[in-house]
Each structure stands twice: as structure tokens, then as C-alpha cells.
Amino acid sequence: METAIVNITDDRQGKEAIREKIHAAGQLIRQGGLVAFPTETVYGLGADALNPLASERIYKAKGRPSDNPLIIHISNLEDLDQIVTEVPKQARKLADKFWPGPLTMIFEKSDIVPLETTGGLQTVAVRMPDHPAALLLIQSGGGFIAAPSANTSGKPSPTRAEHVAEDMRGRIPMILDGGPVGIGIESTIVDFSEKIPMILRPGYITAEMIQEVIGEIRIDPGLASENEEIRPKAPGMKYRHYAPRADLILVSGPKERVQKKINELAKKAEEEGKSAGIIGTEETRDGYRYGIVKSIGTRTDADSIARHLYGILREFDQLDVEIIYSESFSASGIGQAIRNRMLKAAGHQVIEV
């Protein structure tokens, strides 16, 4: 299969030319095809959410386990009532505050949503992305687009069109190239199918931000645990995700001790003939003396760390390093989402110093 990479960022094309390209991509989705597209979080792999065969094509292209539900993306709040049986008042408050934006909410599904889209569950995950190309694609594609991240299952999520092409070239007919994304990690997921709303996946919209709007919430115990045996509730969070090809190990503790330990580990790897990568920050990168060192951002700007995380992991894939040692990050605010993704990528391999 030929994969067309369609640029929708070049202003010289004119707005109308770009709209026509996105409309053509929407027609492809209406016909049951797959289109990768940018959102504000990561690139998604879209298909008609109400077409069971189209949803099955997503699973096949990604190599994704069939019990891992797909998120339905909408462009109008009014459309939510078609695909869910009830929208609690608290959920409407969050929608008013954070939609469009990086927030996914889970509800009881209506009959028009096929089980192939929900991973066999009677609940459905829904979000409204905050990206003009994504919203236009949803409208052109029929109003309901199922879209997980546009990578092969388990690999770091794509934050650029070239990341999508690395994984999906020859597997899907079209990639809309909208340039780099703005946030860089997936949306927060809040489950409204229970009495007290529960965060199933941390993201840019933090627990504190949600509590300010609706009050009491719970956090899935599997997210906070460092123990891989304590499984999170969300099916998609059970699997190893976001992982580079190399073995990733997190080192956690005071900055000086972390640097010392990573230097020791990288030196030992070098002596054993292994190529090592190191993930540091702008504040610490000059303190590492072995391996290939990359800065993930600055600790004074957690958003920068989130934006660069998946790109850094993919860069190390291209360099064919055999092992990666990374500094760890705080579990507060968006740091909780960053730590969650890194724990998953590392298979919960953490050294405390």
C-alpha cells in the first residue's frame, strides 16, 4: 500500500487548498479508510468510529490488542448525546471547561457504537480535540472518528508526521502532516461510569484542575503504584507502552546522587561494550561524562519535558543504543503524567538512590 503524506501546514497553499485536502481525507474515512492526523496531544490514527470494520482496521494497522478501547473524537458537544446513554452534570461541567482540549471522558455507550470500537466494553471514551485540522477532519469524516495514537502498539507515541511514517508507511493510505504537536502526551482520561469519577490516565489536565471544577474524584490506584503487578483499570494502560527498542531504566532520588549513579551505570555499560543513552535536563546534561546525552527540557518548564519525551525516545531508537538511563521526574501536576509514561516505557524498572 502506498502511503500519501499530505502537507497541511504550508501557508503558501492557501486556507481553501488545505481545507480541500482535509475534506478529501474525511471522504476516505467515510469510505472505511484510515487517516493519521495531528491533534494537540499526539498524532491519531483515525477511522469511522461507527463502522466496525474500520475500527478493526485500526487494530490491525497498529498491532493493537483487541481489548484496548478506541477513543471517539467529536467536533460538536451536541453529538455526544448520540453515542452515550447519559451525560452526568459533572461531565458537562468538565466539557464546558476543558473541551475542546486534552480531556477524555468515559460514559455508558449507546447502541450505535459498535463493540469493535469499545474493545468489547459497554462504555465508550470520548474527547473533543483542540486542533483546527482535527476538528475539520472529524466534521468531514462523518462526525465520529475513532483514533488511538498513530504508532505501532507499544512504541512511543508520534508527535510529528515523520514519526507516524516510521511506523505506518505502507500500512495506511494517508498521513496529514500538521507539523509538531503542542502538548506531546496523551489526554487525561476520566471515567464517569462509576458513582465517583475516576482518573484512569493522567495527562495535561491534572487532578487538581479537575477537582477545582467538580470536587471529589478518585485516582486509579494502579497509576500511583510503582509496582507493575498492581494493574490499572483502563485496558489500554495494562500493556507496556511508549517503549523504545532499548532497555530503559529510571534513576530516582536527589539530583547529585542520580547523576553519580547514571554516570556509574553508563561507564559500566561502556566498559562492557554497550552503547548507552542518557536522558537528562538542561540543568544536568553537562554533568554526564559517558554515553550519548540528550536533554529532555528544563525542570522549570514541565510542559517542555512532556513535549520532548516521545521524540527523545525515538531519537535513541535511530541511534541504536542498547540501554537508556533516565532521570526521574516529580509526580505532581503534569509531572504525574510524565512519570506515568516513563514508568510504562521502562517496564517499571526504577533504581532508587
WONORZI-V33112 format. One record per helix or strand of 2 or more residues. SS is the DSSP state (H for helix, E for strand). FROM is the first residue (numbers start at 1). LEN is the number of residues. If there is no record, write none. Layout:
# WONORZI-V33112
SS_FROM_LEN ; SS_FROM_LEN
This chain:
# WONORZI-V33112
E_4_4 ; H_11_3 ; H_15_16 ; E_35_3 ; E_44_5 ; H_52_11 ; E_71_3 ; H_77_7 ; H_89_10 ; E_103_7 ; H_115_4 ; E_123_5 ; H_132_9 ; E_145_5 ; H_161_8 ; E_174_4 ; E_188_4 ; E_198_4 ; H_207_8 ; E_218_2 ; H_221_4 ; H_235_3 ; E_247_6 ; H_255_17 ; E_276_5 ; H_285_3 ; E_292_4 ; H_302_18 ; E_323_5 ; H_334_12 ; E_350_3
